[in-house]
Structure formats: structure tokens, C-alpha cells
Amino acid sequence: MDGFQNTLDQDLHTPIVLIAFNGWSDTGTVTTDLADHLIDTYAGNRFLTVDPEEYYVFTEIRPEVRISPEGIREIQWPKNEGFTCHIPEINQDLVIIRGVEPNTNWKKFTTQLSKIIAETKPKLVCTLVARPAAMPHTRPILVSGSSADKEMARTYGLEASTYQGPTGLIGVAHDAMRKHNLPLISYAALIPHYLSVEENPPATIALLKALEPILGFSVPTTSLEEESVHFLERVEEASKQDSQIGSYVKTLEERYEEMHTFDKSTDNMDAGDANLSADDVLRDVEDLLRRSEEEQ
């Protein structure tokens, strides 16, 4: 058994598939927050569930206990799910795959997932990535698109993907989907590396806005914008309370202004020139943000 339960029994209209997984390819919950926002906004219908038993080491990714509205303790297991969303104004469907990167059996997982995605006959498959970089939170989040397929890169005005090295589930999934000749692209947002907290609404908004030309419609973001304001207020408060943090952010701002175009060298900005430990800054900011959340 592969643990996948697929209940999709309808033809979709020129679907675009979006894929987001917490884990290697997601800093915090940036990409899965985007997926959840689309599912909530367009009343997504769940068609795919995956039994977690075959794909997780529960001592590494633990289930969580939650209290239901009725006061009952419940176990929440890691979820991988698929949803369909219909966009009536343009008569188009979205397929959204969202979940948590498994610990094991990646070949089995991606083989089955790619088969299900291929059965939807997508016009495009886009994986979503959020990766840490030496970028200041006071400037717009940078987003880039890429494709290993040169024709796809030309069609959508994207960079050619030339990355070589370790990969996560997204990379393995690309390989599995390529065997089905699916049209594959990827969008990545660069996240300030010293803000390794779960959420980052500004980054989720930036990634969503970058996707709109591909999707062909604009997505309401009012709720995300409200969350973004509160998030940035907390980060600014943390920066003002620690001169070390403020100095580091100023250094990143200066470098940001020197960048006229976004290219791959962005990932390699040397944070060491700031003459302080990035780990120390990271701990300071995280502690301040968490204390702020607890006080609210």
C-alpha cells in the first residue's frame, strides 16, 4: 500500500498545479501559508489525503496534541493533502498540493504523487520555495522564477535552473514529474535569514504577487496584509531594542541598495562582514519575537 487516497472524479479546466511542502524548501511556513490562503479564499475541495504511517519517523516529526472546540484532546498527524479550487472569473482550476516533507520513502511518495498530478492534465506545475538569505526585512522580498526546461524558461521569462547539490523533496518530485513530461517551473522567495520564525506574511504576499502573472488572476490579500503589518511591527520593535540587531539590518540594507538586479549571487552575500555572529542575532530576534507573541 502507498497510503494515497485520491477521490478526484471530475475533469478539471486547464488546471495549474501549485506544490508547497514544509521542510527543506520552506523557511518557516511561507509556502504552505500561501497554499492555505488560496485554499481558504477559493473554498478548496480536498481530493487527496496521504496516510503518514509509511512516510514519517515520528520521533523526528512528532504528532501534536490539540484541544478541540468541544474540549476533547486530539492527535494531529503530519498531513499531506491535495485540493482543487475553481476560479469562476476566468473559468480555471487550481490544484494545490500542500504538506510536510516526509522523512522516508521519498521515491514511493513522489512516484505516486507525480502520477496523480499527471492525471489532472495540468497546463503548468509550479513548486514553491522559500529559502533564507542575507536580506533585510525592511526591503521588499525578492522572488525569482526558474525552470530546468529552457523552453519553459523562455516562455515564462524565467531563469534557467543550473543548481547542483543536495536537494529536498521538491527536487525529487521534479525528477518524478519530469518522467511524465509535465511542464515544470519553480518560484523562490528569499527570506531574511535572521528571522527564522514560523510565519512571514510579507514573504507569503511577495511570492503570491509574483505568481499572479502565471495564474492569470489577482488574489485578495487583505488578511495577509493585516498580518504583515503586525509582523513587521514586532520585528521593528525587536530591532530597536537591540543595537546589534539594528546595526546588522543597516548593513544588509546598504547591500540591498547596491543590488541593481536579482541574480544567484544574492544567496552568497557574506553576512560575516557585519562583524557579529549571525547566530547571536538570530537568537536575539527569535527571542524578542516570541516574547512579543506571548505578551499579546
Secondary structure, DSSP 8 states (H G I E B T S, - for coil): ---EEE---S--SS-EEEEEEEBTTBSTTHHHHHHHHHHHHTT-EEEEEE-GGGT--TTTS--EEEE-TTS-EEEE---EEEEEEEETTTTEEEEEEEEE--SS-HHHHHHHHHHHHHHT--SEEEEEEEEEES--TTS---EEEEESSHHHHHHHT-EE----S---HHHHHHHHHHTTT--EEEEEEEEETT--SS--HHHHHHHHHHHHHHHTS----HHHHHHHHHHHHHHHHHHHH-HHHHHHHHHHHHHHHH-SS--GGGGG--GGGGSS-HHHHHHHHHHHHHHHHHH-
